[in-house]
Amino acid sequence: MKDIEDFELIKSGLINGKYNLFLGSGATCNCKNFKAVNNNLKRGNELAKLLCNIYGTSDKLNLAQITEIFSVEGRDYSDILVEEYNTKSVSHGIEKLPNFLWNSIYTLNVDNALEFAYKNSKKSLQNIISINFDEQYRIETSNQNVQIVHLHGFIDKKDSGFVFDNQEYIQNSKSNNAWMVTFSNFFQSSPFIISGCAFNEPDFNYYLSFKKEAIEKEKFPSLLVEPFPNEYTKSICKKMNLKLIEAEFDDFINYLCEKIPNPPTQHDLIKNKSYSFIS
């Protein structure tokens, strides 16, 4: 991929553990489940198509619509999600995420790909704390741990349900869900790397609406990693002051590994106060 403009500033934020991740299904779609065929973790539109086929409709319904139909009729689709999103192997980009210090990780994904990557990494700089959307809010103050917050549910905790249909979005909003509120506030003023998210997801647009309010408070630029941005995506990036990186998420992470082959550990940061490549 092409060199990233102002990378030294981004690099400084990365090696000092200042960046957060916000990931959608496009970031983990090259990871694999345990199925013999068609075993890539599905994007949202692919899951919607699968559920429509299972339900028996030829209508081209989106994920929110088809899951609402399942919910209204009392049909449980959690076992389908477990089969589709229980991770057997991860892509090279997801595999290398543990090589860096992250301030936090928020995901719209229900899969356990991130957990798999950290569990099997020999170079992980942090321990993970997996959190589901319905759990009590708690603060993690040490960079020795990183919280992975599943905003839409988590297959390892399927009994808590999932947040896909519009009624579930609305219910979460009305109930002032602790993690949703916390993330909305945090997203305003903290540097994020965003990838794999669709602009037609209701809560993603809700979170983005806060971003413009606190742009000036950010020391490090927030990034949107998107391989095929359309004009609307480019317009949103300009409006929200997001730095657009035209690349696959895996290629972007590989780029970071090439540019920062040996990121400092938490111990290094404490010992040296902070690393900076900015003159």
SULKABEL-V64699 format. One record per backbone hydrogen bond with DSSP energy under -1.0 kcal/mol. CO is the residue of the C=O (numbers start at 1). NH is the residue of the N-H. Records with the same first field share a line. If there is no record, write none. Layout:
BEGIN
CO: NH ; NH
END
This chain:
BEGIN
4: 7
6: 10
7: 11
8: 12
9: 13
10: 14
11: 15
12: 16
13: 18
14: 17
19: 103
20: 193
21: 106
22: 195
23: 108
24: 27
28: 31
31: 41
32: 88 ; 89
39: 33
43: 47
44: 48
45: 49
46: 50
47: 51
48: 52
49: 53
50: 54
51: 55
52: 56 ; 57
59: 61
62: 66
63: 67
64: 68
65: 69
66: 70
67: 71
68: 72
69: 73
70: 75
71: 74
77: 81
78: 82
79: 83
80: 84
81: 85
82: 86
85: 112
89: 32
91: 95
94: 97
96: 99
97: 100
98: 125
104: 21
105: 149
106: 23
107: 151
110: 155
112: 116
113: 117
114: 118
115: 119
116: 120
127: 146
129: 148
131: 150
132: 135
142: 145
144: 127
146: 129
147: 105
148: 131
149: 107
152: 163
154: 157
155: 158
157: 160
158: 161
165: 169
166: 170
167: 171
168: 172
169: 173
170: 174
171: 175
172: 177
173: 176
177: 181
178: 182
179: 183
180: 184
181: 185
182: 186
183: 187
186: 190
191: 20
192: 223
193: 22
194: 225
195: 24
196: 26
198: 201
201: 205
202: 206
203: 207
204: 208
205: 209
207: 210
208: 211
211: 214
214: 217
215: 218
222: 243
223: 194
224: 245
230: 234
231: 235
232: 236
233: 237
234: 238
235: 239
236: 240
237: 242
243: 224
245: 226 ; 247
248: 252
249: 253
250: 254
251: 255
252: 256
253: 257
254: 258
255: 259
256: 260
265: 269
266: 270
267: 271
268: 272
272: 274
END
